[in-house]
Amino acid sequence: MISQMNYQEEFVKRLCPHRGIGEDNTLGGIERGLELKPFLLEFDIQHYDHELHLGHPPEVNETATLADALSLYSRSKTIPKVDLKLTDADIEVSLNLLAAELAKWSPRKVLVNIAGELRDAASYMEAESTLLKITDNNVLLNIDLDRYRGISDNGVAEHVENLERIPFSISPNLDANIPAAIDFALQHDIPNIHFWSSFDKRYSKEHLFGVMGYVLDSALEVYFDIKAVNIG
């Protein structure tokens, strides 16, 4: 039961350093993050010079590719969380490059989040559907409900139910409507909630412990894809 847990130890197990430790979206930062043996470790990728490179647009890491990053995970049980930043001009090429690289990574699991600057919610939905159609069961999908703004609740439900595979996780912001996120996950048999935070936000450990307990009491798994600066 959650009331019997050592909250500090349990929280540490569920803390996943966002974009690594140190300089964001670098091989060194990912390596340092993996030393903590987190459940997952996120990094951003984007299409650049005919490959997928690390970096959160407009910044790009010209010397580090998706393949370079995945190689760091080969000696770790940590799940790579790949945040694919798309634009309307490169959706097809980016998805195909990602699928080709992840085919080499199989049968290891990888979690993918579709993000970027697409024109509307329908474009994100189409990209998610395509990703699951061109990859195997070892590619897990994370969805961010904020991407679906403008789509009716019924439309969102229909999209999720029609995906090739049930999403592995949803990732609400820590300031989002947490009960609504839990209800959505339970309704669609999504087993994980992975919280994220804006870099300028700070949350007390007591608050984060409360969120953790609330989700666990709902029979869902919970992880925090945040930075150390968000805590305290």
BASE-867719 format. One record per residue (C-alpha): residue in one letter; x, y, z. Coordinates in Angstrom, 1 decimal, decimal comma, m for minus. Example, Ala and Ser with C-alpha at 12.3 -4.5 7.8 and 13.67 -1.06 7.14 Angstrom:
residues 2
A | 12,3 | m4,5 | 7,8;
S | 13,7 | m1,1 | 7,1;
***
This chain:
residues 232
M | 0,0 | 0,0 | 0,0;
I | 1,1 | 3,5 | m0,7;
S | 0,8 | 4,5 | 3,0;
Q | 3,5 | 2,0 | 3,8;
M | 6,0 | 3,1 | 1,2;
N | 9,3 | 4,9 | 1,8;
Y | 8,3 | 7,8 | m0,4;
Q | 11,8 | 9,1 | m0,9;
E | 13,2 | 5,8 | m2,1;
E | 10,2 | 5,1 | m4,2;
F | 10,3 | 8,5 | m5,9;
V | 14,0 | 8,2 | m6,7;
K | 13,2 | 4,9 | m8,6;
R | 10,6 | 6,8 | m10,6;
L | 12,7 | 9,9 | m11,4;
C | 14,0 | 10,0 | m15,1;
P | 16,4 | 12,9 | m15,8;
H | 15,0 | 14,8 | m18,7;
R | 17,4 | 15,1 | m21,7;
G | 20,2 | 13,6 | m19,5;
I | 22,3 | 15,2 | m16,9;
G | 24,5 | 18,3 | m17,8;
E | 24,2 | 19,6 | m21,3;
D | 20,9 | 18,7 | m22,9;
N | 20,7 | 16,3 | m25,8;
T | 24,4 | 15,4 | m25,8;
L | 26,0 | 11,9 | m25,7;
G | 27,8 | 12,9 | m22,5;
G | 24,6 | 14,1 | m20,9;
I | 22,8 | 10,9 | m21,8;
E | 25,7 | 8,8 | m20,4;
R | 25,6 | 10,6 | m17,1;
G | 21,9 | 10,1 | m16,9;
L | 22,1 | 6,4 | m17,6;
E | 24,5 | 6,0 | m14,7;
L | 21,5 | 6,5 | m12,4;
K | 19,8 | 3,5 | m14,0;
P | 16,4 | 5,2 | m14,6;
F | 13,4 | 3,4 | m16,0;
L | 13,5 | 5,7 | m19,0;
L | 15,7 | 8,5 | m20,3;
E | 14,4 | 11,0 | m22,8;
F | 16,2 | 12,9 | m25,6;
D | 15,1 | 15,0 | m28,6;
I | 15,8 | 14,2 | m32,2;
Q | 15,1 | 16,0 | m35,5;
H | 15,7 | 15,6 | m39,2;
Y | 19,0 | 17,2 | m40,2;
D | 21,3 | 16,6 | m43,1;
H | 19,5 | 13,4 | m44,2;
E | 19,8 | 11,8 | m40,7;
L | 18,1 | 12,1 | m37,3;
H | 20,2 | 14,2 | m35,0;
L | 19,9 | 15,0 | m31,3;
G | 18,7 | 18,5 | m30,4;
H | 15,6 | 20,4 | m29,5;
P | 14,8 | 22,8 | m32,4;
P | 16,1 | 25,4 | m33,2;
E | 19,2 | 23,8 | m31,7;
V | 20,7 | 20,8 | m33,4;
N | 23,6 | 18,6 | m32,3;
E | 25,4 | 18,2 | m35,5;
T | 27,8 | 15,5 | m34,2;
A | 25,4 | 13,2 | m32,5;
T | 22,8 | 11,0 | m34,3;
L | 20,0 | 8,8 | m33,1;
A | 22,1 | 5,8 | m33,7;
D | 24,9 | 7,2 | m31,6;
A | 22,4 | 7,8 | m28,7;
L | 20,9 | 4,4 | m28,9;
S | 24,3 | 2,8 | m28,7;
L | 24,7 | 4,2 | m25,2;
Y | 21,6 | 2,3 | m24,1;
S | 22,9 | m1,1 | m25,4;
R | 24,5 | m1,8 | m22,0;
S | 21,6 | m0,5 | m20,0;
K | 18,1 | m1,7 | m19,1;
T | 16,9 | 1,9 | m19,3;
I | 14,2 | 2,4 | m22,0;
P | 15,2 | 5,2 | m24,5;
K | 12,4 | 7,8 | m24,8;
V | 12,8 | 9,3 | m28,3;
D | 11,0 | 12,7 | m28,7;
L | 10,7 | 13,2 | m32,4;
K | 10,4 | 16,8 | m33,4;
L | 8,5 | 17,0 | m36,7;
T | 7,8 | 19,8 | m39,1;
D | 5,1 | 19,7 | m41,9;
A | 7,9 | 19,4 | m44,5;
D | 9,7 | 16,4 | m43,0;
I | 7,0 | 14,1 | m41,5;
E | 7,4 | 11,3 | m44,0;
V | 11,2 | 11,3 | m44,2;
S | 11,6 | 11,6 | m40,4;
L | 9,2 | 8,7 | m39,7;
N | 10,8 | 6,5 | m42,2;
L | 14,3 | 7,2 | m40,9;
L | 13,1 | 6,6 | m37,4;
A | 11,4 | 3,3 | m38,3;
A | 14,6 | 2,1 | m40,1;
E | 16,8 | 2,9 | m37,2;
L | 14,5 | 1,3 | m34,6;
A | 14,2 | m1,9 | m36,8;
K | 17,9 | m2,3 | m36,0;
W | 17,3 | m1,7 | m32,3;
S | 14,6 | m4,4 | m32,1;
P | 13,9 | m6,5 | m30,0;
R | 14,8 | m3,9 | m27,4;
K | 11,9 | m1,6 | m26,5;
V | 11,9 | 2,1 | m27,3;
L | 9,3 | 4,7 | m26,3;
V | 8,5 | 7,4 | m28,9;
N | 6,7 | 10,7 | m28,5;
I | 5,6 | 12,6 | m31,5;
A | 6,2 | 16,4 | m31,1;
G | 7,3 | 19,4 | m33,1;
E | 5,6 | 22,1 | m35,0;
L | 2,9 | 20,5 | m37,0;
R | 0,0 | 22,5 | m38,4;
D | m2,8 | 20,9 | m36,4;
A | m3,8 | 18,1 | m34,1;
A | m4,9 | 15,9 | m37,0;
S | m1,3 | 16,0 | m38,3;
Y | 0,0 | 14,7 | m34,9;
M | m2,6 | 12,0 | m34,9;
E | m1,7 | 10,9 | m38,4;
A | 2,0 | 10,8 | m37,6;
E | 1,2 | 8,6 | m34,5;
S | m0,9 | 6,2 | m36,6;
T | 1,8 | 6,0 | m39,3;
L | 4,5 | 5,3 | m36,8;
L | 2,7 | 2,3 | m35,3;
K | 1,9 | 1,0 | m38,8;
I | 5,5 | 1,0 | m40,0;
T | 7,2 | m0,3 | m36,8;
D | 6,9 | m3,5 | m34,8;
N | 5,6 | m4,2 | m31,3;
N | 8,9 | m3,2 | m29,7;
V | 8,1 | 0,4 | m30,5;
L | 6,0 | 1,9 | m27,8;
L | 4,0 | 5,1 | m28,2;
N | 3,7 | 7,9 | m25,7;
I | 0,9 | 10,4 | m26,3;
D | 0,6 | 14,0 | m25,0;
L | m3,1 | 15,0 | m24,8;
D | m2,2 | 18,6 | m25,3;
R | m1,3 | 17,8 | m28,9;
Y | m5,0 | 17,0 | m29,5;
R | m6,3 | 20,4 | m28,7;
G | m9,3 | 21,3 | m31,0;
I | m10,3 | 17,7 | m31,3;
S | m13,5 | 16,6 | m29,5;
D | m13,3 | 14,1 | m26,7;
N | m15,0 | 11,5 | m28,9;
G | m12,5 | 12,2 | m31,7;
V | m9,5 | 11,7 | m29,4;
A | m11,0 | 8,5 | m28,0;
E | m11,6 | 7,2 | m31,6;
H | m8,0 | 8,0 | m32,6;
V | m6,6 | 6,2 | m29,6;
E | m8,9 | 3,2 | m30,0;
N | m8,0 | 2,9 | m33,8;
L | m4,2 | 2,9 | m33,3;
E | m2,4 | m0,3 | m34,2;
R | m1,3 | m0,7 | m30,6;
I | m2,4 | 0,6 | m27,2;
P | m0,2 | 3,5 | m26,2;
F | 2,3 | 2,7 | m23,5;
S | 2,0 | 6,0 | m21,7;
I | 0,5 | 9,5 | m21,6;
S | 2,6 | 12,4 | m20,5;
P | 0,6 | 15,3 | m18,9;
N | 2,3 | 18,3 | m17,5;
L | 2,5 | 18,4 | m13,7;
D | 0,1 | 21,4 | m13,8;
A | m2,4 | 19,5 | m15,9;
N | m5,7 | 18,0 | m14,7;
I | m4,3 | 14,9 | m13,1;
P | m7,6 | 13,2 | m12,3;
A | m8,6 | 13,6 | m16,0;
A | m5,3 | 12,1 | m17,2;
I | m5,8 | 9,2 | m14,9;
D | m9,4 | 8,7 | m16,1;
F | m8,2 | 8,8 | m19,7;
A | m5,5 | 6,2 | m19,1;
L | m7,8 | 3,9 | m17,3;
Q | m10,5 | 4,2 | m20,0;
H | m8,0 | 3,3 | m22,7;
D | m6,0 | 0,6 | m20,9;
I | m2,9 | 2,8 | m21,0;
P | m0,7 | 1,5 | m18,2;
N | 1,8 | 4,4 | m17,6;
I | 1,6 | 8,1 | m16,8;
H | 4,9 | 10,0 | m17,3;
F | 4,8 | 13,6 | m16,0;
W | 6,9 | 16,4 | m17,4;
S | 7,5 | 20,0 | m16,3;
S | 8,5 | 23,3 | m17,8;
F | 12,1 | 24,1 | m16,8;
D | 11,1 | 27,2 | m14,9;
K | 8,7 | 25,3 | m12,5;
R | 9,7 | 23,9 | m9,1;
Y | 7,6 | 21,5 | m7,1;
S | 8,2 | 20,4 | m3,5;
K | 9,0 | 16,8 | m2,8;
E | 5,8 | 16,6 | m0,8;
H | 3,8 | 17,6 | m3,8;
L | 5,5 | 15,1 | m6,1;
F | 5,1 | 12,4 | m3,5;
G | 1,4 | 13,1 | m3,4;
V | 1,1 | 12,9 | m7,2;
M | 3,1 | 9,7 | m7,2;
G | 0,8 | 8,1 | m4,5;
Y | m2,4 | 9,3 | m6,2;
V | m1,4 | 7,7 | m9,5;
L | m0,2 | 4,5 | m7,9;
D | m3,4 | 4,2 | m5,9;
S | m5,2 | 4,3 | m9,3;
A | m3,4 | 1,1 | m10,3;
L | m1,2 | 2,8 | m12,9;
E | 2,5 | 3,2 | m13,1;
V | 4,0 | 6,6 | m12,7;
Y | 7,4 | 8,2 | m13,7;
F | 8,7 | 11,8 | m13,6;
D | 10,5 | 12,9 | m16,8;
I | 11,8 | 16,1 | m15,2;
K | 15,1 | 17,8 | m14,2;
A | 16,6 | 18,2 | m10,8;
V | 16,0 | 21,9 | m11,0;
N | 12,2 | 21,1 | m11,0;
I | 12,4 | 19,7 | m7,5;
G | 12,7 | 21,7 | m4,3;
***
